[in-house]
Amino acid sequence: MAKVKIRPLGDRVLLEIEEGAAEQIKGGIVIPDSAKEKPQEYVVVAVGTGKTDDKGKKIALDVKVGDLVLTSKYGGTEVKYNDKEYKIVSADDILAIIG
């Protein structure tokens, strides 16, 4: 995993698609990108500083760089940086840590 120069803010997390979640073609039928199901497994590349409570105190995030996570299917924002695709999500969009 290469060092990325994107730093998420607040409770945001930068994710990269897990390599094992690559496309599959079944029965010789080619499925266009627009019809493919979005992957839900990602690797955490960078994390923000955390949430802020009502009193201004920072609350640390539960995930760290290198964690494999499951996210909600359509949450977050997809971004492209140096010809690689990433997803920036709120910590609330992360459903579970795998492993």
N, C-alpha and C positions, 0 to 999 in steps of 0.2 A: 504494500500500500504506500503510494507516494505521498509526500507532504503536499497538501493543497493550500493555496493562499486565500481560501475563503474562510472567514471567521463568523459563525452564526452569532446573533445577538440574543440576549435574554434567555428565554427557555427554548430557543430553536436548536435543532440538531441537523447537521449535514450528513446525508446518507449516500452511499454508493450501492448500485445493484449488486447483489451477491452473484458471483460468477456461476454458481450451480443453478441459478434461475434462468438459464439461457433458453431461447426459443426452441420449440419442438415442432416438427412437422409430422402429422399423423396420416397414414394411409396415402402418402404422396400428394396430399392436397396442400397447396401453398396458401397460408393465411396472411392476408395483408396486415401491416402494422396497426392500422386503425381498428381492426377487429380482434386483435390479440388481447388476452387478459393481462392486466397490469401485474407485475411482480409485487409480492408483499414482503419478501425477505431482503434485507439490506444490511450492509456493514456500516457502522458508525465511523465517520471520517473525522468529524470535528463536533464539539459541543459548545453551546453558549455558556454564559456565566451562571445561569440559573434563574429561577423565578424570584420575584420580590413579593414578600407578604405585605399586609396592611401597615405594618410598622416600619417598613423599609429594609427589613433584614433579608439577606439572600438565602434562598433555599436551594441546596445543591440538587443537580439532576441525578436520576437513578442509573443512567447509562454513561458509559465511558468509551473512548476511542478504541476501536477494535471489536466491540460487541456486535453480535449478530442479532438483529431484531426483526420482529414482525410489526408491520404498520397497517393502519386502516387503508383500504384499497384506493380510495380516491382523495385522501388527504394530502396536504402539502403542496409545494410548488416545485415544478421541475425546472432545472437550470442546466445550461451547457457551458462548460469552462474548459478551455484547452482541448476541444474535441471529445470530451468525456461528459456523460450525463450524470447529474446528481439530483437529489431531491432534498429540499429543505422543509422540515416538518416541525410542528410544535411538539414539545415533549408529551403533550396529551394525546397526540396521534400515534404514539408508540404503544402497541398493545402488550408486547411481551419481549423478554430477552431469551434467546434460544441458547441452551447449553449451560 
